[in-house]
Amino acid sequence: MKEELPPPTAQPSSRRTSKFSLIVALVLIYGVGLSKHHDLHHPYGLFPQPDDPFRFLPCTRATVPPALDDPDAAATWASRFDPDHENWNWGGPNGDGIFLCGYLDVPLDYTNQSDPRIARLAVTKFQVSGPHGGKSERTLVVNPGGPGGSGTGLVWRATDEFSQRFTNGQYDVLGWDPRGVNTSLPRAACFPFDANRDRWALLRGQYREVAGPGHLELADALNEAIFQACYEQLGDLGRFLSTTFVARDVEEIRKALGEKDLTGYFVSYGTGIGQTWANMFPSSVGRLILDGTEYVRDHRKVGGFGYTALDNATDAWHDGFLGECLHAGPEHCALASPKNGTAGPVRLADLDARMHDLVSSLIHRPIPGYTPSSGPSIITYSALVSSIYGAMYNAVSWPALAQMLSELEDGNTTLAAHFIEAWEYDPRDPASCPSSSSSSRSSPSLSPSTDELTYLVICADSADSPEWLTPDGPQELSWWTSLWESMTNQAWISGNSRFYNVFPCRQFNRFWGQPAELYRGDLNQSLANPILLIAETYDPATPLRNGRRLLTEMGHANARLVVHHGYGHSSRDGSACTDGIARGYLLTGQVPEEGETDCFADERPYLYGVKKRDDPVALWKAHLETLTAFGGRRFGF
């Protein structure tokens, strides 16, 4: 039996009051039916449609999913419909596409039918044909990764790019916030305010070169306290956040779309969701691109999300950031200019040594800094290396990073202070201040971010690893001390950040035990349609070998691999070859004949359509926004 949604209760705008009164008078005088009145007053029709499983409304500031304890969530949601189309969010090349916001209720625990609890997934769709045209033939479902990336945020930020780049504007684009993330409910936020998390991040996130192994005792105690807070606030939610349950949510989204198979573009950790979903529901696989490919088997090991993802970060720094800088020259890269009165072009070995000396000098003595927005600051080794690692994800940021490092080398800390003072807490935003009343939280921007979801998912996915049962295994702090040392010795850029992504797992089983379900099957199920994998040669987070291992296991009948020769995480540095294969695949289902196809980025770093050197602070802020949109976080990645 279909749910009948009540009509919206939003009031007309004041400038339409006279028109509204006239219509009411006509209804009373001439007996015009209510449906006729709605046609006149709502030229685009009413939302939500009674047969719409997502209950889509045109997106406005009010379209936030109703609370889980709302006794009549459907009525509350319908009342948030704003009939004034000038308040709706439009997009697309001609501005006639529409952003639609909705939600989908799914079981909190798929393994227990007697448990009535639900997860309420926030969903945003960009409908290319506008409110009149209806859905497209296929819907491109997108996920930015993380864990913890917001799919609704990705649609807001990048839907035009995805729709045009991959489908010539023919497909709608739909993103969802996975369970626990952002505006989905329940939210996996364990701090009352982001300011509290920022303070703890400073205490916890000291790198091994600075803090030494003894720091792990403090970091472990902080992790235990954070997970205790999560347990106190969220109860047993940690048992229901595994990638396996997220994969089941994907299948529910496919069903709600009414499409016999899924069309998707999943990035980074999202490729782990895609691999799991495809092998759990092989008959539902349509045209799925996995870009920035993980090998999800790695995540079944304790620490595997960290220590199996160290490849290429140092190569991206040496060959990419430094080497491409010298290729571009001083006009585009500040570090290519000779220093200390030296003559002739800068050599790569010398530049590498200079940067090593600069960065390592901060181990023993941080450098004071200042910005008008945040006041005094210090440039620490931990913060600088974290910024460098984040920049390896996005080569567009390299000119700004090079300018900052060049000025820091000269003793000017202004840019460095601006770059590292990127907190989640903004004192200019009353929503993030402890003095704000919790009763005023009427929108997701007034709530703390859901960063803890990252650790809860990573730890859930490895909670049944046999390593937990080995003597002197990961239950012992000495095991983690050795892992930390090994990871940082392998990769000074990425070792610390990746380690802090997995270290909280030492505390996970203490509070949640085993997750409700973990998929442990093979990755070579016979799929209804082959998947397209994209892996990058200098990806700092998902090495090319991941894509090749996955291709080998899945087999030629189930997958093809595009080897994208470029820099950054996933194929964001632009390749007509890569995009052409991806677009042809999504529009027609066609895949290359060969198992592997080589494609090359169209431009080289520092030269991405650059006519002049952009403002480095603005460029860096745009870089941080891109990281956030694609599932990254300011403290570790």
NUZATOR-14753 format. One record per residue (C-alpha): x, y, z. Coordinates in steps of 0.25 Angstrom, whole numbers, padded with zeros to 4 digits, always signed. Each point is the difference from the previous one (the first is absolute). Example, Ala and Ser with C-alpha at 12.3 -4.5 7.8 and 13.67 -1.06 7.14 Angstrom:
BEGIN
+0049-0018+0031;+0006+0014-0002;
This chain:
BEGIN
+0000+0000+0000;+0006+0013-0004;+0002+0011+0010;-0009+0012-0002;+0007+0013+0003;-0008+0012+0005;+0001+0012-0008;+0011+0011+0004;-0004+0011+0009;+0010+0010-0004;-0006+0014-0001;+0000+0008-0013;+0010+0012-0001;-0005+0013+0004;+0001+0006-0014;-0010-0011-0005;-0010+0002+0011;-0010+0008-0008;+0001-0011-0012;-0002-0011+0011;-0012+0008+0005;-0006+0002-0014;+0001-0015-0003;-0007-0004+0013;-0011+0010-0003;-0001-0007-0014;-0001-0013+0007;-0011+0004+0009;-0008+0008-0011;+0001-0010-0012;+0002-0013+0008;+0014-0002-0006;+0006-0013+0006;+0011-0001+0009;+0009-0007-0010;-0002+0012-0010;+0004+0009+0011;+0013-0007+0002;+0003+0000-0015;-0001+0015+0000;+0008+0002+0012;+0011-0010-0002;+0003+0001-0015;+0011-0011+0002;-0010-0009+0007;+0000-0005+0015;+0011-0007+0007;+0003-0011+0005;-0007-0009-0010;-0008-0010+0007;+0007-0012-0007;+0014+0006+0002;+0008-0009+0009;+0010+0011+0002;-0011+0010+0003;+0008+0011-0008;-0003+0014+0003;+0007+0012-0008;+0012+0003+0009;+0000+0012+0009;+0006+0003+0013;-0011-0007+0007;+0001-0014-0007;+0007-0007+0011;-0005-0014+0003;-0010-0001+0012;+0005-0005+0014;+0000-0015+0002;-0009+0002+0012;-0010+0008-0008;-0014-0007+0002;-0004+0005-0014;+0012+0002-0008;-0007-0001-0013;-0009+0012+0004;+0012+0008+0005;+0008-0002-0013;-0012+0003-0009;-0002+0013+0008;+0014+0005-0004;-0004+0001-0015;+0002+0015-0004;-0009+0003-0012;+0007+0012-0004;+0009-0005-0011;+0009+0012+0001;+0005-0006+0014;+0004-0013-0007;+0014-0004-0004;+0002-0001-0015;+0012-0004-0008;+0005-0006-0013;+0006+0008-0012;-0013+0007-0003;-0004+0001+0015;-0013-0008-0003;+0005-0013+0008;-0006-0001+0014;+0006-0005+0013;-0009-0009+0008;+0002-0004+0014;-0006-0013+0007;+0003-0012+0009;-0002-0015+0000;-0002-0008+0012;+0007-0013+0001;+0002-0010+0011;+0010+0003+0010;+0003-0015+0002;-0002-0008-0013;+0003-0013+0008;-0011+0002+0010;-0014+0002-0005;-0006+0001+0014;+0008+0013+0002;-0009+0011-0004;+0011+0011+0000;+0003+0007-0013;+0011+0008-0007;-0005+0012-0007;+0009+0003-0012;+0001+0014-0005;-0001+0000-0016;+0002+0012-0010;-0002-0002-0014;+0002+0010-0012;-0011-0002-0010;+0006+0005-0013;-0014+0001-0007;-0005+0009+0011;-0013-0002+0009;-0009-0002-0012;+0008-0010-0008;+0001-0012+0010;+0012-0009+0002;+0010-0004-0010;+0002-0014-0007;+0011-0003+0010;+0004+0007+0013;+0015+0002+0002;+0002-0004+0015;+0012+0006+0006;+0008-0002+0013;+0013+0009+0004;+0006-0011+0009;+0006+0003+0014;-0005-0007+0007;-0009+0011+0004;-0001+0008-0013;-0013+0007-0002;-0007-0005-0013;-0010+0012+0001;+0011+0010+0001;+0007-0006-0012;-0012+0002-0008;-0001+0014+0004;+0014+0003-0003;+0003-0009-0013;-0013-0004-0006;+0002+0009-0012;+0014-0006-0002;-0005-0014+0001;-0012+0001-0009;+0007+0007-0011;+0013-0007+0001;-0005-0014+0001;-0014+0000-0006;-0001+0013-0009;-0010+0005+0009;-0010-0012-0003;+0000-0006+0014;-0005+0005+0013;+0010-0001+0011;-0004-0005+0014;+0009+0000+0013;-0003-0005+0013;+0006+0002+0014;+0003-0014+0005;-0005-0005+0013;+0006+0009+0011;+0005+0010-0009;-0004+0015-0001;-0015+0002+0000;-0003-0015+0000;-0006-0005+0013;+0005-0004+0010;+0012+0008-0001;+0013-0005+0004;+0005+0012+0007;+0007-0002+0014;+0004+0014+0004;-0011+0011+0003;+0008+0010-0008;+0011+0000-0010;+0008+0009+0008;+0002-0011+0010;+0004-0009-0011;+0010+0010-0005;+0006+0001+0014;+0002-0015+0001;+0005-0001-0014;+0012+0008+0005;+0003-0009+0012;-0002-0013-0008;+0006+0003-0014;+0015+0002+0004;+0009-0007-0010;+0010-0011+0004;+0012+0008-0004;-0004+0011+0010;-0008-0008+0011;+0007-0013+0000;-0006-0014+0003;-0004+0004+0014;-0010+0010-0005;-0009-0013-0004;-0004-0001+0014;-0006+0013+0000;-0006-0002-0014;-0006-0013+0004;-0006+0006+0013;-0006+0011-0009;-0006-0011-0010;-0006-0007+0012;-0006+0012+0005;-0006+0004-0014;-0006-0014-0002;-0006+0000+0014;-0006+0013-0004;-0005-0006-0013;-0006-0012+0008;-0007+0009+0010;-0006+0009-0010;-0003-0011-0011;-0001-0013+0007;+0002-0012-0009;+0000+0008-0013;+0015-0004-0002;-0005-0014-0003;-0008+0005-0012;+0010+0008-0008;+0008-0010-0007;+0002+0001-0015;-0008-0012-0002;-0013+0007+0006;+0004+0012-0009;+0000-0009-0012;-0014-0005+0004;-0005+0015+0001;+0005+0001-0015;-0009-0011-0004;-0011+0007+0007;+0003+0012-0008;+0000-0007-0013;-0014-0006+0003;-0005+0013+0004;+0005+0006-0013;-0008-0011-0007;+0011-0003-0009;+0004-0015-0003;+0014+0003+0001;+0009+0011+0007;+0008+0010-0008;+0010+0006+0009;+0013+0008+0002;+0007-0003+0013;+0013+0006+0005;+0011-0005+0010;-0006-0007+0012;-0013+0000-0009;+0007-0010-0009;+0000-0009+0012;-0015+0002+0002;-0001-0003-0015;+0008-0013+0000;-0008-0005+0012;-0013+0004-0005;+0003-0006-0014;+0004-0014+0006;-0012+0000+0009;-0010+0004-0011;+0007-0005-0013;-0013+0000-0008;-0003+0015+0004;+0013+0005-0006;-0002+0009-0012;+0011+0011-0004;+0009+0002+0012;+0013+0008+0000;+0009-0002+0011;+0010+0012+0000;+0012+0000+0009;-0001-0014+0003;+0002-0007+0013;+0002-0015+0002;-0011-0003+0010;+0007-0012+0005;+0010+0009+0007;-0010+0006+0009;-0003-0014+0006;+0014+0001+0007;+0002+0007+0013;+0007+0013-0005;-0002-0004-0014;-0007+0013-0004;+0014+0007+0004;+0012-0008-0002;-0005-0006-0014;-0002+0014-0005;+0014+0006+0001;+0005-0002-0014;+0002+0012-0009;-0001+0012+0010;+0015+0002+0000;+0001-0002-0015;-0011+0010-0002;+0008+0010+0008;+0013-0003-0007;-0004-0002-0014;-0012+0008+0000;+0000+0012+0009;+0015+0002-0001;+0003-0005-0014;-0012+0006-0007;+0003+0013+0007;+0014+0001-0006;-0006-0004-0014;-0010+0011+0001;+0011+0010+0004;+0000+0013+0009;-0012+0006-0007;-0009-0010+0005;+0007-0006+0012;+0007+0008+0011;+0009-0011+0004;+0006+0000-0014;+0007+0013+0003;+0015-0001+0004;+0003+0003+0015;+0011+0005+0008;+0007+0007-0012;+0002-0013-0007;+0001+0001-0015;-0006-0009-0011;-0013-0008+0000;-0004-0008+0013;+0003-0014+0000;-0010-0010+0005;+0010-0007+0010;+0003+0014+0006;-0014+0004+0001;-0004-0013+0007;+0011+0002+0010;-0004+0014+0003;-0014-0004+0002;+0004-0011+0009;+0008+0009+0009;-0011+0010+0001;-0010-0010+0004;+0008-0008+0009;+0005+0013+0007;-0014+0002+0006;+0002-0014+0008;+0009+0007+0010;-0005+0015-0001;-0014+0004-0005;+0000+0014-0007;-0009+0011+0006;-0011+0005-0009;-0012+0010+0000;-0012+0003-0008;-0011+0011+0003;-0011-0010+0000;+0006-0010+0010;+0011+0008+0007;+0013-0007+0004;+0003-0014-0005;+0012-0009-0002;+0004-0008-0012;+0002-0014+0005;+0006-0012-0007;-0013-0007+0002;-0009+0010-0006;+0010+0003-0012;+0001-0014-0004;-0015-0002+0001;-0002+0012-0009;+0011-0006-0010;-0007-0014+0000;-0014+0007-0002;+0006+0007-0012;+0005-0013-0007;-0015-0003-0001;-0003+0012-0009;+0011+0005-0009;-0007+0013-0003;+0004+0004+0014;+0015-0001-0003;+0003+0014-0005;-0006+0005+0014;+0008-0010+0008;+0013+0003-0008;-0002+0015+0003;-0002-0003+0014;+0012-0009+0002;+0009+0010-0008;-0004+0012+0009;+0001-0009+0013;+0014-0003-0005;+0003+0015+0000;-0005+0001+0014;-0014+0006-0004;-0011-0008+0008;-0012+0007-0005;-0005-0009-0010;+0004-0012+0008;-0008+0005+0012;-0012+0002-0009;+0001-0014-0006;+0001-0008+0013;-0011+0008+0008;-0011-0007-0007;-0009-0004+0011;-0014-0006+0000;-0003+0010+0011;-0003+0014-0005;-0001+0010+0012;-0008+0009-0010;-0011-0010-0002;-0009+0000+0013;-0004-0014-0004;+0013-0006+0004;+0002+0008+0013;-0003-0007+0013;-0009+0011+0005;-0010-0003-0011;-0013-0006+0004;-0002-0014-0004;-0015+0003-0002;+0004+0009-0011;+0005-0011-0009;-0010+0000-0011;+0010-0003-0011;+0012-0010-0002;+0010+0012+0000;-0004+0002+0014;+0005-0014+0004;+0014-0005+0002;+0006-0008-0011;+0000-0015-0001;+0015-0002-0001;-0001-0012+0010;-0007-0008-0011;+0013-0002-0007;+0006-0008+0012;-0012-0008+0003;-0001-0005-0015;+0015-0003-0001;+0000-0007+0013;-0013-0008-0002;+0005-0005-0014;+0012-0006+0007;-0006-0005+0013;+0000-0014-0003;+0014-0001-0005;+0008-0013+0005;+0011+0010+0004;-0008+0003+0013;+0002-0014+0005;+0015-0001-0002;+0010+0001+0012;+0005+0014+0001;-0009+0005-0011;-0008+0013-0002;-0006-0001+0014;+0014+0004+0005;+0005+0014-0001;+0014-0005-0004;-0006-0006-0013;-0005+0014-0003;+0013+0007+0003;+0007-0009-0009;-0010+0002-0011;+0001+0015+0002;+0015+0000-0002;-0001-0009-0012;-0010+0009-0007;+0007+0013+0003;+0014-0006-0005;-0007-0005-0013;-0007+0014-0003;+0004+0012+0008;-0012+0008-0007;-0011-0010+0002;+0004-0010+0011;-0005+0009+0012;-0013+0004-0006;-0003-0014-0005;+0004-0006+0014;-0010+0009+0007;-0011-0005-0009;+0002-0014+0006;+0005+0002+0014;-0014+0002+0006;-0003-0014-0004;+0007-0005+0013;-0012+0005+0008;-0011-0004-0010;-0003-0014+0005;+0000+0004+0015;-0013+0008-0003;-0007-0007-0012;+0006-0014-0002;-0004-0006-0013;-0008+0008-0011;-0013-0005-0004;+0005-0005-0013;+0013+0000-0008;+0001-0005-0014;+0012-0009-0001;-0003-0007-0014;+0009+0001-0012;+0000+0012-0010;-0002-0009-0013;-0015-0002+0000;-0006+0000-0014;-0006+0013-0002;-0011+0004-0009;+0009+0011-0007;+0015+0002+0001;+0005+0012+0009;+0010+0010-0004;+0012+0003+0009;+0008+0012-0001;+0014+0000+0008;+0010+0011+0000;+0015-0001-0002;+0003+0010+0011;-0012-0001+0009;+0005+0002+0015;-0011-0007+0006;-0004-0012-0009;+0012-0005-0008;-0001-0005-0014;+0003-0014+0005;-0014+0000+0007;-0007+0001-0013;+0009-0011-0006;-0003-0010+0011;-0015+0003+0000;+0000-0002-0015;+0008-0013+0001;-0010-0006+0010;-0013+0005-0007;+0005-0005-0013;-0002+0005-0014;-0015-0003-0001;-0003+0009+0012;+0010+0012-0001;+0009+0008-0009;+0010+0010+0005;+0004+0014-0004;+0014+0003+0004;+0000+0015+0002;+0014+0006-0002;-0001+0013+0009;+0000+0006+0014;-0009+0001+0011;-0011-0009+0006;-0009-0006-0010;-0001+0005-0015;-0002+0015+0004;+0012+0006-0008;-0008-0002-0013;+0002-0009-0011;-0008+0000-0013;+0004-0015-0002;-0005-0004+0014;-0013+0009-0001;-0003-0006-0013;+0001-0014+0004;-0008+0003+0013;-0011+0008-0008;-0001-0011-0011;-0002-0011+0011;-0011+0008+0008;-0008+0004-0013;+0001-0013-0007;+0006-0011+0009;+0012-0002-0009;+0014-0004+0006;+0014-0001-0006;+0003-0013-0006;+0014-0001+0007;+0000-0002+0015;+0009+0012+0002;-0001+0013-0008;+0010+0011+0002;-0004+0015+0001;+0008+0012+0002;-0004+0014+0007;-0002+0011-0010;+0009+0010+0008;+0011+0000+0009;+0000+0005+0015;+0002+0015+0002;-0005+0002-0015;-0015-0004+0002;-0005+0012-0009;+0008+0010+0008;+0002+0013-0006;+0005+0007+0013;+0004-0004+0014;-0013+0000+0008;-0002+0005+0014;+0006-0012+0008;-0009+0002+0012;-0012-0001-0009;+0005-0012-0007;+0003-0007+0013;-0014+0003+0005;-0006-0006-0013;+0009-0012+0002;-0005-0003+0014;-0014+0001-0005;+0003-0010-0011;+0006-0009+0011;-0012+0001+0008;-0009-0002-0011;+0007-0013-0004;+0000-0006+0014;+0013+0006+0006;+0001+0006+0013;+0009+0011+0005;+0007-0009+0010;+0005-0012-0007;-0005-0006-0013;
